[in-house]
Amino acid sequence: MILHQNVRAIFNKIDELLISVSSNAPQVSCLTEHHLQTEEIENVDFRQNTLGAAFCRKTYKHGDACIYVSKNVQFNTINPDQYNKEKDFEICALKLHILSGSFTVICIYKSPTGNFLNKLESILNTIYNKLTGLILCGDFNINYLNDNSRKHLLDSLLASSSLFSTVKFPTRIFNDACTLIDNIYINMHRHDFSVHPLINGLSDHDGQIITLLHTVLPFLIPDPHFLFLGKLIVTLLVNSHLY
């Protein structure tokens, strides 16, 4: 399983995020708008996960992207720094090595005013391989619930690398308006997959979790600490309705 969520600052939300997935933890967690500096993100304790790749802003606040990987999954970090430009195109990437082969995971944050298609085309031309699976996820700030030119341009570009959108539900609800601006794209047409939302209240963006049904990833043993906390929180919520 692979998770993407725009967390709108992760520092004080790590335990909440891990509790929200404790019963069925993803092997890969892609987070956008983590809001951490390089020295901060390198010291984050993400429990049974290790930091696989990250981009942190140096000039502007907020933004950013990172990927955490289960400690029992092998990977190589890909360095895309030549393509990064704050606010326009903020990207990190890695290649996973799993029992059924290998595939590349790319996590992107694009601000609402960002112009990134040329840079995205360049990195896809560098990374894309017909024989390797590719997963592209992130906050693209392009609304897929509306038929618009930005959506068509992005779809056209991604189709050249055989990538297609998998998310069909709203990912952000703000002031009673629903948008689908976070997405997960894959090029693995031969694989069955399922996608569902993760509604955990961490930010105004819900998470998206994709499960590749015939891709073998090492199983991540749930952290008993967070299973206990999760049960405790549920118990407290139930009890609060009894009085």
Secondary structure, 3 states (H helix, E strand, C coil): CEEEEECCCCCCCHHHHHHHCCCCCCCEEEEECCCCCHHHHCCCCCCCEEEEEEECCCCCCCCCEEEEEECCCEEEEECCHHHCECCCEEEEEEEEEECCEEEEEEEEECCCCCCCHHHHHHHHHHHCCCCCEEEEEEECCCCCCCCCHHHHHHHHHHHCCCCEECCCCCCEEECCEEECCEEEEECCCCCCEEEEEECCCCCCECEEEEEECCCCCCCCCCCHHHHHHHHHHHHHHHHHCCC
